[in-house]
Amino acid sequence: MKRLLLFYVMTTLLLGCSSDDDDAIPLEPLVTGTWKMTNAIIEQGIDIEGMKVLDLLQEVNCYQNETITFNEDGTALVSTNSFLKVEASLVEGTQDEYTYAADCVNDSDTYSATWSIVDRDLLLTEEDGFVSRVPNFGGGQFMVFSIPEGFEILRDDGTTIHAEEDILLVYKRQ
């Protein structure tokens, strides 16, 4: 009788268990909610008024209280309060050396976006079609958007220097 009971229990356990290896953990519930920007890191940094700046949020009093709210329905609301205006002046006697001046412009804006997860990457698509990506989103307390060549600098004449600096925007779950 004990052997029959043991056989029944073992059979139930073996047949009742399924492999979860093929089932991916759904990441969507790990995205929803409000996230606040904590860092805006420039890949190589930029020399602004004699100071090497790597993290715009920490070293230049700008980009404070920037948030993204991800809704369950795949929509998002992005709230910004400021942006950093960086101007370049050509160093006298050179053709390609610049000095930079920065000014934080207070300008509140809220706009809609959509989000999705594709191959574990979190994609945030803005109204104009620009897509920001969080590679290999794992659902922790932080998400890091990687924006290739995402930094523009204005020359004195109003033309743009397209800096080849990548920017990492770090957001923390609130």
C-alpha positions in Angstrom: 0.0 0.0 0.0 2.8 2.4 0.8 4.4 1.7 -2.5 1.2 2.3 -4.3 0.8 5.6 -2.5 4.4 6.6 -3.2 3.9 5.7 -6.9 0.7 7.9 -7.0 2.4 10.8 -5.4 5.5 10.6 -7.7 3.3 10.2 -10.8 1.2 13.2 -9.8 4.3 15.3 -9.1 5.9 14.4 -12.4 2.9 14.8 -14.6 1.7 17.9 -12.7 4.9 19.8 -13.2 5.6 21.6 -16.4 8.7 23.3 -17.7 8.7 27.0 -17.3 11.9 27.4 -19.3 10.0 28.1 -22.5 7.7 30.7 -20.8 9.2 34.2 -20.7 8.5 36.3 -17.7 6.1 39.0 -18.8 7.9 42.3 -18.6 4.9 44.6 -19.2 3.8 44.7 -15.6 7.3 45.7 -14.6 7.2 48.7 -16.8 4.0 50.4 -15.8 4.1 53.2 -13.3 6.0 56.5 -13.0 9.8 56.7 -13.5 11.9 59.8 -12.6 15.1 60.8 -14.4 18.1 60.5 -12.0 21.0 60.9 -14.4 21.7 62.2 -17.9 25.2 61.0 -18.8 27.1 62.2 -21.8 29.4 59.4 -23.2 32.7 61.3 -23.2 31.6 64.4 -21.3 31.8 68.0 -22.5 33.8 70.9 -21.2 31.3 73.6 -20.2 32.8 76.8 -18.9 36.0 75.1 -17.8 34.3 72.2 -16.1 34.2 68.6 -17.5 30.6 67.6 -17.3 29.6 63.9 -17.6 26.3 63.9 -15.8 24.1 66.8 -16.8 21.6 66.2 -14.0 24.1 66.2 -11.3 26.6 68.8 -12.4 24.4 71.3 -14.3 21.2 72.2 -12.5 18.9 71.2 -15.3 16.6 68.3 -16.1 15.1 68.2 -12.6 11.8 66.3 -12.1 11.7 64.8 -15.5 9.3 61.8 -15.5 7.7 59.2 -17.7 4.5 57.5 -16.7 3.9 54.1 -18.5 0.3 53.1 -18.6 -0.9 49.5 -18.9 -2.5 50.1 -22.3 0.9 50.8 -24.0 0.6 54.6 -23.8 3.0 56.8 -21.9 3.1 60.4 -20.7 6.4 62.2 -20.7 6.8 65.3 -18.6 9.8 67.6 -18.9 10.5 70.9 -17.1 13.7 72.2 -18.7 16.4 71.6 -21.3 20.0 72.4 -21.5 21.0 74.9 -24.2 24.7 74.6 -25.0 26.3 77.2 -27.2 29.7 76.9 -28.9 32.1 79.7 -29.7 35.1 79.1 -31.9 38.4 79.5 -30.1 40.2 82.4 -31.8 42.9 81.3 -34.2 41.5 77.8 -34.6 39.2 76.1 -37.0 37.8 73.3 -34.9 38.3 74.1 -31.2 35.3 75.5 -29.3 34.5 76.8 -25.9 31.1 76.0 -24.6 28.5 77.9 -22.5 25.4 76.3 -21.0 22.1 77.7 -20.0 19.2 75.8 -18.4 16.0 76.9 -20.0 12.9 76.3 -17.9 10.3 75.0 -20.3 7.6 72.6 -19.1 6.1 70.2 -21.6 4.0 67.1 -21.4 3.5 64.9 -24.4 2.1 61.5 -25.2 4.1 58.5 -26.4 3.6 54.8 -26.9 5.7 51.9 -25.5 6.2 48.3 -26.3 8.6 45.5 -25.5 10.3 43.8 -28.5 12.9 41.1 -27.9 13.4 42.2 -24.3 14.1 45.8 -25.4 11.7 48.5 -24.1 10.8 50.9 -26.9 9.4 54.4 -26.3 8.0 55.9 -29.4 7.3 59.7 -29.4 4.7 61.4 -31.5 7.2 62.4 -34.1 8.3 58.8 -34.6 11.6 59.1 -32.6 12.2 55.9 -30.7 14.2 55.7 -27.5 15.4 52.2 -26.4 16.1 50.5 -23.1 18.2 47.5 -24.3 17.5 44.2 -22.5 15.1 45.6 -20.0 15.0 43.4 -16.9 12.4 45.1 -14.8 14.5 46.3 -11.9 14.3 49.7 -10.1 16.2 51.5 -12.9 15.9 51.7 -16.7 18.6 53.2 -18.9 17.6 54.8 -22.3 20.5 54.8 -24.7 20.3 57.7 -27.2 23.0 57.5 -29.9 24.4 60.9 -30.9 21.7 62.6 -28.8 23.4 65.8 -28.0 23.2 69.0 -30.1 25.3 72.1 -29.6 24.5 75.5 -31.2 27.3 77.7 -32.7 27.3 81.5 -32.3 25.9 81.8 -35.8 22.9 79.6 -34.9 24.1 76.5 -36.9 24.3 73.2 -35.1 27.3 71.1 -34.3 26.1 67.5 -34.2 28.1 66.1 -31.4 28.7 62.4 -31.7 28.1 62.0 -28.0 25.8 59.2 -26.9 23.6 60.0 -24.0 22.4 57.6 -21.3 19.2 58.7 -19.5 18.7 56.8 -16.3 15.2 56.6 -14.7 14.3 55.2 -11.3 10.9 53.7 -10.5 8.9 55.9 -8.1 
